[in-house]
């Protein structure tokens, strides 16, 4: 185990001990308000890809274009979790949650990335959460937690530790939500991701990614980053929600010279629901320095019983030097996480128009196809070609259950999975005409 533990993680660990001691000391009738639960999950996935445009395995080559070669690997991610819940009335409903995770893999190519279990175990969640404090006015959450879904800003706040995003998306964070009125809230948060040399882990991490913080386009790793933000959300009328937000990020490289990279963002998001079957989503964001991003999407899903067809159209724009901040997960594609020329998951410099169609034909059975062109917002020459047409991107997804649990009967064991296929036909932005492909199957067990 490494010597240093983040302040948030240490606080949550101390809280765990305190609450457990309190639970042992209460009277028998008071124990009825305290519940303990635990469980586990196991995810198995195989990924096969070739000719992915960008840089092989995220390595930096001075903006010279390279395409990644054939890759084939199977990844195993077991996790175990436990939680302690208690209701303190007007003082809120409290929850203490912890989760341990590992990921090991078998690689066909490249063979040097094969690891074994239990090579390394990490604490990827350990937080204390309170809801309904002060008679419903305040919610708080403190400790190591998943970043995805915070404040509903899924295109900005996705990735906590993108050195190994498929294993864990945790970050160390403190957040609070103030319920100002019945229709409006204010969220404030502060987070800190630190270098893996001081991470909270047990085992051998020599074959792991070198950083728990975001890599930037110069290819360096082992940065510390921190950020903070405030989000105002309101639903003034039924079916219409909007958000105003301001977020800042600072990233420090530990290697001399210890330079800082600063990103400040302001934005607005609106989500009008035209009727029960048509939903729309729009956002506009601006970053200090003249970079900006915009998104517009409208999606229809049938309300009929049985087969439910779906249609959608989305458009995304990102300026040439847009900084995705913590939005570096598989926002549009799983393929490009493995070979983007600006760094791992660095979504930037693009116009992307996507058309999608699908159907839900049974509970948790979903089949979706999407296709659309991608253009560069700026002719920067990074791809090696002399044009702006990055290419045509096509994707198919089928998600399905293998064993469903009946929650009403107290059942918990379930098995579900998905299959993804992606094809990218490059345009004149790149110096290659080889189509790239990505295939993944995944099965997940939950206990």
LUMTOR-412682 format. One record per residue (C-alpha): y, x, z; residue number from 0; residue in three letters. Coordinates in Angstrom, 1 decimal. Layout:
BEGIN
        v        u        w     k     r
        Y        X        Z   NUM   ALA
...
// end
This chain:
BEGIN
        v        u        w     k     r
      0.0      0.0      0.0     0   UNK
      3.4      1.3     -0.9     1   UNK
      5.8      2.2      1.9     2   UNK
      8.7     -0.2      1.0     3   UNK
      8.7     -4.0      1.0     4   UNK
     11.6     -6.0     -0.1     5   UNK
     13.8     -7.8      2.4     6   UNK
     12.8    -11.2      1.2     7   UNK
      9.1    -10.5      1.3     8   UNK
      9.4     -9.0      4.7     9   UNK
     11.2    -12.0      6.0    10   UNK
      8.6    -14.4      4.6    11   UNK
      5.8    -12.4      6.1    12   UNK
      7.5    -12.5      9.5    13   UNK
      8.0    -16.3      9.1    14   UNK
      4.3    -16.7      8.4    15   UNK
      3.4    -15.0     11.6    16   UNK
      5.9    -17.0     13.6    17   UNK
      4.9    -20.3     12.2    18   UNK
      1.2    -19.6     12.8    19   UNK
      1.8    -18.6     16.4    20   UNK
      3.9    -21.8     16.8    21   UNK
      1.1    -23.9     15.4    22   UNK
     -1.4    -22.4     17.9    23   UNK
      0.9    -23.2     20.8    24   UNK
      1.7    -26.8     20.1    25   UNK
      0.0    -29.7     21.9    26   UNK
     -2.9    -31.5     20.3    27   UNK
     -0.8    -34.5     19.2    28   UNK
      1.8    -32.3     17.6    29   UNK
     -0.9    -30.6     15.5    30   UNK
     -1.2    -33.8     13.6    31   UNK
      2.0    -33.1     11.8    32   UNK
      0.9    -29.6     10.7    33   UNK
     -1.5    -29.2      7.7    34   UNK
     -3.2    -26.2      6.3    35   UNK
     -4.5    -25.9      2.7    36   UNK
     -5.8    -23.2      0.5    37   UNK
     -7.3    -22.7     -2.9    38   UNK
     -7.9    -20.4     -5.9    39   UNK
     -7.8    -20.1     -9.6    40   UNK
     -9.2    -17.9    -12.3    41   UNK
     -7.7    -17.5    -15.8    42   UNK
     -9.7    -15.8    -18.6    43   UNK
     -8.1    -15.2    -22.0    44   UNK
     -8.8    -13.2    -25.1    45   UNK
     -6.1    -12.2    -27.5    46   UNK
     -6.5    -10.8    -31.0    47   UNK
     -3.6     -9.7    -33.2    48   UNK
     -2.6     -7.4    -36.0    49   UNK
      0.5     -6.4    -38.0    50   UNK
      2.9     -7.8    -35.4    51   UNK
      6.4     -6.8    -36.5    52   UNK
      8.2     -4.6    -34.0    53   UNK
      7.3     -1.7    -31.9    54   UNK
      3.7     -1.0    -30.8    55   UNK
      3.1     -1.9    -27.2    56   UNK
      6.9     -2.2    -26.6    57   UNK
      7.5      1.6    -27.0    58   UNK
     11.0      2.6    -28.2    59   UNK
     11.4      4.6    -31.3    60   UNK
     15.2      4.9    -31.8    61   UNK
     15.5      1.6    -33.6    62   UNK
     13.1      2.7    -36.3    63   UNK
     10.9     -0.1    -37.4    64   UNK
      7.1      0.0    -36.7    65   UNK
      4.5     -2.6    -36.9    66   UNK
      1.9     -2.8    -34.1    67   UNK
     -1.7     -2.3    -35.1    68   UNK
     -4.9     -4.2    -34.4    69   UNK
     -5.3     -5.3    -30.7    70   UNK
     -8.2     -7.1    -29.1    71   UNK
     -8.5     -7.6    -25.3    72   UNK
     -9.9    -10.0    -22.7    73   UNK
     -7.8    -10.4    -19.5    74   UNK
     -9.0    -11.8    -16.2    75   UNK
     -6.5    -13.0    -13.5    76   UNK
     -8.0    -14.3    -10.2    77   UNK
     -5.6    -15.6     -7.6    78   UNK
     -6.0    -17.1     -4.1    79   UNK
     -3.4    -19.0     -2.2    80   UNK
     -2.8    -20.7      1.2    81   UNK
     -0.1    -22.9      2.6    82   UNK
      1.1    -24.3      5.9    83   UNK
      3.1    -27.5      6.0    84   UNK
      4.9    -29.3      8.7    85   UNK
      7.4    -32.2      9.0    86   UNK
     10.3    -31.7     11.4    87   UNK
     12.0    -35.0     10.7    88   UNK
     15.8    -34.6     10.2    89   UNK
     15.3    -30.9     10.2    90   UNK
     13.3    -31.2      7.0    91   UNK
      9.8    -30.8      5.6    92   UNK
      8.8    -27.2      5.8    93   UNK
      6.2    -25.3      3.8    94   UNK
      5.0    -21.7      4.0    95   UNK
      3.1    -20.5      0.9    96   UNK
      1.4    -17.2      0.0    97   UNK
     -0.6    -16.1     -3.0    98   UNK
     -2.5    -12.9     -3.9    99   UNK
     -3.1    -12.0     -7.5   100   UNK
     -4.8     -9.3     -9.6   101   UNK
     -5.4     -8.8    -13.3   102   UNK
     -8.0     -6.7    -14.9   103   UNK
     -9.0     -6.4    -18.5   104   UNK
    -11.5     -5.3    -21.0   105   UNK
    -10.0     -3.9    -24.2   106   UNK
    -11.8     -3.5    -27.5   107   UNK
     -8.7     -1.8    -29.0   108   UNK
     -6.9      0.1    -27.7   109   UNK
     -9.7      1.2    -25.3   110   UNK
     -7.4      3.2    -23.0   111   UNK
     -6.0      0.0    -21.5   112   UNK
     -9.3     -1.1    -19.9   113   UNK
     -9.0     -1.7    -16.1   114   UNK
    -11.5     -2.9    -13.5   115   UNK
    -11.5     -5.2    -10.5   116   UNK
    -10.2     -4.9     -7.8   117   UNK
     -8.0     -2.0     -9.1   118   UNK
     -4.8     -3.5     -7.7   119   UNK
     -3.9     -6.6     -5.7   120   UNK
     -0.3     -7.8     -5.4   121   UNK
      1.5    -10.4     -3.3   122   UNK
      3.0    -12.4     -6.1   123   UNK
      4.1    -15.3     -3.9   124   UNK
      5.2    -15.4     -0.3   125   UNK
      8.0    -17.8      0.6   126   UNK
      9.2    -20.4      3.1   127   UNK
     10.6    -23.6      1.8   128   UNK
     12.5    -26.5      3.5   129   UNK
     13.3    -29.8      1.9   130   UNK
     15.5    -32.6      3.2   131   UNK
     17.2    -30.5      5.9   132   UNK
     20.2    -32.2      7.6   133   UNK
     18.9    -35.7      6.7   134   UNK
     18.3    -34.9      3.1   135   UNK
     21.5    -32.9      2.3   136   UNK
     19.9    -29.4      1.9   137   UNK
     16.8    -27.8      0.3   138   UNK
     16.2    -24.0      0.8   139   UNK
     13.6    -21.5     -0.5   140   UNK
     13.4    -17.9      0.6   141   UNK
     10.9    -15.1     -0.3   142   UNK
      8.8    -14.0     -3.3   143   UNK
      8.4    -16.9     -5.7   144   UNK
      8.0    -17.9     -9.4   145   UNK
     11.3    -17.9    -11.3   146   UNK
     10.3    -20.3    -14.0   147   UNK
     11.7    -23.7    -13.7   148   UNK
     14.6    -22.8    -11.4   149   UNK
     17.3    -25.4    -11.8   150   UNK
     15.6    -26.6    -15.0   151   UNK
     17.1    -23.7    -17.0   152   UNK
     13.9    -22.7    -18.7   153   UNK
     15.6    -20.8    -21.6   154   UNK
     17.4    -18.5    -19.2   155   UNK
     15.4    -18.3    -15.9   156   UNK
     11.8    -17.6    -16.9   157   UNK
     10.7    -14.1    -16.2   158   UNK
     10.8    -12.3    -12.9   159   UNK
      8.8     -9.2    -13.7   160   UNK
      8.4     -8.8    -17.5   161   UNK
      6.7     -5.5    -17.3   162   UNK
      3.5     -7.6    -16.9   163   UNK
      4.6    -11.2    -17.5   164   UNK
      1.2    -12.7    -18.2   165   UNK
      0.0    -11.6    -14.7   166   UNK
      2.9    -12.8    -12.7   167   UNK
      6.5    -14.1    -13.1   168   UNK
      7.5    -13.6     -9.5   169   UNK
     10.8    -12.5     -8.2   170   UNK
     12.3    -12.1     -4.7   171   UNK
     14.9    -14.7     -4.3   172   UNK
     16.9    -17.0     -1.9   173   UNK
     18.0    -20.4     -3.3   174   UNK
     19.6    -23.5     -1.9   175   UNK
     20.2    -26.9     -3.3   176   UNK
     23.0    -29.2     -1.9   177   UNK
     22.6    -32.9     -2.6   178   UNK
     26.3    -33.7     -3.0   179   UNK
     25.8    -37.3     -4.0   180   UNK
     22.9    -39.4     -5.1   181   UNK
     23.4    -38.3     -8.7   182   UNK
     24.7    -34.7     -8.3   183   UNK
     23.5    -31.4     -6.9   184   UNK
     24.8    -27.8     -6.5   185   UNK
     22.2    -25.0     -6.7   186   UNK
     23.1    -21.4     -5.6   187   UNK
     20.7    -18.5     -5.8   188   UNK
     20.4    -14.7     -5.5   189   UNK
     17.5    -12.6     -6.6   190   UNK
     16.3     -9.0     -6.6   191   UNK
     13.6     -7.3     -8.6   192   UNK
     12.9     -3.7     -7.6   193   UNK
     11.0     -0.8     -9.0   194   UNK
      7.2     -0.9     -8.8   195   UNK
      7.2      2.3     -6.8   196   UNK
      8.3      0.2     -3.8   197   UNK
      6.4     -2.9     -4.6   198   UNK
      4.2     -4.8     -2.2   199   UNK
      0.7     -4.0     -3.5   200   UNK
     -2.7     -2.6     -2.6   201   UNK
     -4.8     -0.4     -4.8   202   UNK
     -4.4      1.8     -7.8   203   UNK
     -1.6      1.0    -10.1   204   UNK
     -1.8      4.1    -12.3   205   UNK
     -2.8      2.0    -15.3   206   UNK
     -0.4     -0.8    -14.8   207   UNK
      3.0     -1.2    -16.3   208   UNK
      5.5      1.1    -14.8   209   UNK
      8.2     -1.4    -13.9   210   UNK
      8.6     -4.8    -12.3   211   UNK
     12.1     -5.1    -13.7   212   UNK
     13.2     -5.9    -17.2   213   UNK
     13.0     -3.2    -19.8   214   UNK
     16.1     -2.9    -22.0   215   UNK
     16.3     -1.8    -25.7   216   UNK
     16.5      1.9    -24.9   217   UNK
     12.9      1.7    -23.8   218   UNK
     13.4      2.9    -20.2   219   UNK
     11.5      1.4    -17.3   220   UNK
     11.6      1.4    -13.6   221   UNK
     14.9     -0.4    -13.2   222   UNK
     16.2     -2.4    -10.3   223   UNK
     17.9     -5.6    -11.2   224   UNK
     19.6     -8.3     -9.2   225   UNK
     21.5    -11.4    -10.0   226   UNK
     23.1    -14.6     -8.7   227   UNK
     24.2    -17.9    -10.0   228   UNK
     25.5    -21.4     -9.3   229   UNK
     24.5    -24.5    -11.2   230   UNK
     26.1    -28.0    -11.0   231   UNK
     23.8    -30.8    -12.1   232   UNK
     24.7    -34.5    -12.5   233   UNK
     23.3    -37.7    -13.9   234   UNK
     26.4    -39.9    -14.2   235   UNK
     24.5    -42.7    -16.0   236   UNK
     20.8    -43.3    -16.4   237   UNK
     19.3    -41.3    -19.3   238   UNK
     22.1    -38.7    -19.4   239   UNK
     22.0    -35.5    -17.5   240   UNK
     24.3    -32.4    -17.8   241   UNK
     24.6    -29.0    -16.1   242   UNK
     27.3    -26.5    -15.8   243   UNK
     26.3    -23.0    -14.8   244   UNK
     27.5    -19.4    -14.2   245   UNK
     25.0    -16.5    -13.8   246   UNK
     25.4    -12.8    -13.4   247   UNK
     22.9     -9.9    -13.7   248   UNK
     23.1     -6.2    -12.8   249   UNK
     20.5     -3.7    -13.8   250   UNK
     20.3     -0.2    -12.5   251   UNK
     18.2      2.6    -13.8   252   UNK
     16.9      5.0    -11.1   253   UNK
     16.7      8.0    -13.4   254   UNK
     19.9     10.1    -13.5   255   UNK
     22.5      9.2    -14.5   256   UNK
     22.0      5.9    -12.6   257   UNK
     23.9      3.7    -15.0   258   UNK
     24.4      0.0    -14.6   259   UNK
     24.1     -2.7    -17.2   260   UNK
     26.1     -5.9    -16.5   261   UNK
     25.7     -9.3    -18.0   262   UNK
     27.8    -12.3    -17.1   263   UNK
     27.0    -15.8    -18.5   264   UNK
     28.6    -19.2    -18.4   265   UNK
     27.1    -22.3    -20.1   266   UNK
     26.6    -26.0    -20.4   267   UNK
     23.5    -28.1    -21.0   268   UNK
     23.3    -31.8    -21.8   269   UNK
     20.1    -33.9    -22.0   270   UNK
     20.7    -37.4    -23.4   271   UNK
     17.7    -39.6    -23.6   272   UNK
     18.3    -42.0    -26.5   273   UNK
     15.5    -44.3    -25.4   274   UNK
     12.1    -44.1    -23.7   275   UNK
     10.6    -42.3    -26.8   276   UNK
     13.4    -40.0    -28.0   277   UNK
     14.7    -37.1    -25.9   278   UNK
     17.3    -34.6    -26.9   279   UNK
     18.4    -31.3    -25.4   280   UNK
     21.6    -29.2    -26.2   281   UNK
     23.0    -26.1    -24.6   282   UNK
     25.8    -23.6    -25.3   283   UNK
     26.1    -20.3    -23.5   284   UNK
     28.6    -17.4    -23.7   285   UNK
     28.2    -13.9    -22.4   286   UNK
     31.1    -11.5    -21.5   287   UNK
     31.7     -9.3    -24.5   288   UNK
     31.6    -12.0    -27.2   289   UNK
     27.9    -12.8    -27.3   290   UNK
     26.7    -16.4    -27.4   291   UNK
     23.7    -18.6    -27.9   292   UNK
     23.2    -22.3    -28.7   293   UNK
     20.3    -24.7    -28.8   294   UNK
     19.8    -28.2    -30.2   295   UNK
     16.6    -30.2    -30.1   296   UNK
     15.5    -33.8    -30.6   297   UNK
     11.9    -34.9    -30.0   298   UNK
     10.1    -38.2    -30.4   299   UNK
      6.9    -39.3    -28.7   300   UNK
      5.2    -42.6    -29.2   301   UNK
      4.9    -44.9    -26.1   302   UNK
      1.8    -46.6    -27.5   303   UNK
     -1.5    -46.6    -25.7   304   UNK
     -4.2    -44.4    -27.0   305   UNK
     -3.1    -41.9    -29.7   306   UNK
      0.5    -40.8    -29.2   307   UNK
      2.0    -39.0    -32.2   308   UNK
      4.9    -36.6    -31.7   309   UNK
      7.7    -35.3    -33.9   310   UNK
     10.4    -32.8    -33.2   311   UNK
     13.1    -30.5    -34.7   312   UNK
     14.7    -27.6    -32.8   313   UNK
     17.4    -25.1    -33.8   314   UNK
     18.2    -21.9    -31.8   315   UNK
     20.9    -19.4    -32.4   316   UNK
     21.4    -16.0    -30.6   317   UNK
     24.1    -13.6    -31.6   318   UNK
     23.3    -10.0    -32.6   319   UNK
     23.5     -8.4    -29.2   320   UNK
     22.6    -11.4    -27.0   321   UNK
     21.0    -10.4    -23.7   322   UNK
     18.2    -12.8    -22.8   323   UNK
     18.6    -11.8    -19.1   324   UNK
     15.5    -13.3    -17.4   325   UNK
     14.5    -15.5    -20.4   326   UNK
     11.9    -13.0    -21.8   327   UNK
      8.6    -15.0    -21.6   328   UNK
      6.9    -16.7    -24.5   329   UNK
      9.8    -19.0    -25.2   330   UNK
      8.9    -19.5    -28.9   331   UNK
      6.0    -17.2    -29.6   332   UNK
      3.2    -15.4    -27.7   333   UNK
      2.9    -13.0    -30.6   334   UNK
      6.3    -11.4    -30.3   335   UNK
      5.9    -10.5    -26.7   336   UNK
      3.5     -7.7    -27.9   337   UNK
      5.8     -6.2    -30.5   338   UNK
      9.5     -6.9    -30.6   339   UNK
     11.7     -4.2    -32.0   340   UNK
     14.4     -4.7    -29.2   341   UNK
     11.9     -4.4    -26.3   342   UNK
      9.3     -6.6    -24.7   343   UNK
     10.2    -10.3    -25.1   344   UNK
     13.8     -9.4    -26.1   345   UNK
     14.9    -12.6    -27.9   346   UNK
     18.1    -11.9    -29.8   347   UNK
     19.8    -11.9    -33.2   348   UNK
     18.3    -15.0    -34.8   349   UNK
     18.7    -18.3    -36.4   350   UNK
     15.5    -20.3    -35.9   351   UNK
     14.9    -23.8    -37.3   352   UNK
     11.6    -25.2    -36.1   353   UNK
      9.8    -28.4    -37.3   354   UNK
      6.9    -29.7    -35.1   355   UNK
      4.4    -32.5    -35.3   356   UNK
      1.5    -33.3    -33.0   357   UNK
     -0.6    -35.9    -31.2   358   UNK
     -2.0    -36.7    -27.8   359   UNK
     -5.2    -38.5    -28.4   360   UNK
     -6.7    -38.5    -24.9   361   UNK
     -5.6    -37.5    -21.4   362   UNK
     -4.6    -33.9    -21.4   363   UNK
     -5.7    -33.4    -25.1   364   UNK
     -2.7    -32.2    -27.1   365   UNK
     -2.6    -30.9    -30.6   366   UNK
      0.7    -29.5    -31.9   367   UNK
      1.7    -27.8    -35.2   368   UNK
      5.1    -26.1    -35.8   369   UNK
      6.7    -24.2    -38.6   370   UNK
     10.1    -22.8    -39.5   371   UNK
     12.2    -20.0    -41.0   372   UNK
     13.8    -17.3    -38.9   373   UNK
     16.9    -15.5    -40.1   374   UNK
     18.9    -12.6    -38.5   375   UNK
     22.3    -13.5    -37.2   376   UNK
     23.5    -10.0    -38.2   377   UNK
     22.2     -7.6    -40.9   378   UNK
     21.5     -4.8    -38.4   379   UNK
     18.8     -3.0    -40.4   380   UNK
     16.5     -2.7    -37.4   381   UNK
     13.6     -4.2    -39.3   382   UNK
     13.7     -1.6    -42.0   383   UNK
     14.7     -4.0    -44.8   384   UNK
     18.1     -4.8    -46.3   385   UNK
     18.2     -8.6    -45.9   386   UNK
     18.5    -11.3    -43.2   387   UNK
     15.4    -13.3    -43.8   388   UNK
     13.1    -12.4    -40.9   389   UNK
     10.2    -14.6    -42.1   390   UNK
      8.3    -17.8    -41.8   391   UNK
      6.7    -18.5    -38.5   392   UNK
      3.8    -21.0    -38.1   393   UNK
      2.0    -21.9    -34.9   394   UNK
     -0.8    -24.3    -33.8   395   UNK
     -1.8    -25.2    -30.3   396   UNK
     -4.6    -27.3    -29.0   397   UNK
     -4.8    -27.9    -25.2   398   UNK
     -7.7    -29.7    -23.6   399   UNK
     -9.5    -30.3    -20.4   400   UNK
    -13.2    -29.3    -19.9   401   UNK
    -13.6    -30.9    -16.4   402   UNK
    -11.0    -33.2    -14.9   403   UNK
    -10.5    -33.8    -11.2   404   UNK
    -10.1    -37.3     -9.8   405   UNK
     -7.2    -36.8     -7.3   406   UNK
     -7.6    -40.3     -5.9   407   UNK
    -11.1    -39.3     -4.6   408   UNK
     -9.9    -36.0     -3.3   409   UNK
    -11.4    -33.9     -6.0   410   UNK
     -9.8    -30.6     -6.8   411   UNK
    -12.1    -28.5     -9.0   412   UNK
    -11.0    -28.7    -12.7   413   UNK
    -11.4    -26.6    -15.8   414   UNK
     -9.0    -26.7    -18.7   415   UNK
     -8.0    -24.4    -21.6   416   UNK
     -6.2    -24.0    -24.9   417   UNK
     -6.4    -22.3    -28.3   418   UNK
     -3.3    -20.8    -30.0   419   UNK
     -3.0    -19.5    -33.5   420   UNK
      0.2    -17.9    -34.9   421   UNK
      1.0    -16.5    -38.4   422   UNK
      4.2    -14.7    -39.3   423   UNK
      5.0    -14.0    -43.0   424   UNK
      7.8    -11.4    -43.0   425   UNK
     10.8    -11.6    -45.2   426   UNK
     13.3     -9.0    -46.6   427   UNK
     14.6     -8.2    -43.1   428   UNK
     11.4     -6.0    -42.6   429   UNK
     10.0     -3.2    -44.7   430   UNK
      6.5     -4.6    -44.7   431   UNK
      5.0     -7.6    -46.5   432   UNK
      1.8     -7.8    -44.4   433   UNK
      1.4    -11.2    -42.7   434   UNK
      1.1    -10.9    -38.9   435   UNK
     -1.4    -13.0    -36.9   436   UNK
     -2.1    -13.8    -33.3   437   UNK
     -5.1    -15.7    -31.9   438   UNK
     -5.8    -16.6    -28.3   439   UNK
     -8.3    -18.7    -26.4   440   UNK
     -7.9    -19.4    -22.7   441   UNK
    -10.0    -21.1    -20.0   442   UNK
     -8.7    -21.7    -16.5   443   UNK
    -10.6    -22.7    -13.4   444   UNK
     -8.8    -24.3    -10.4   445   UNK
    -10.3    -24.9     -7.0   446   UNK
// end
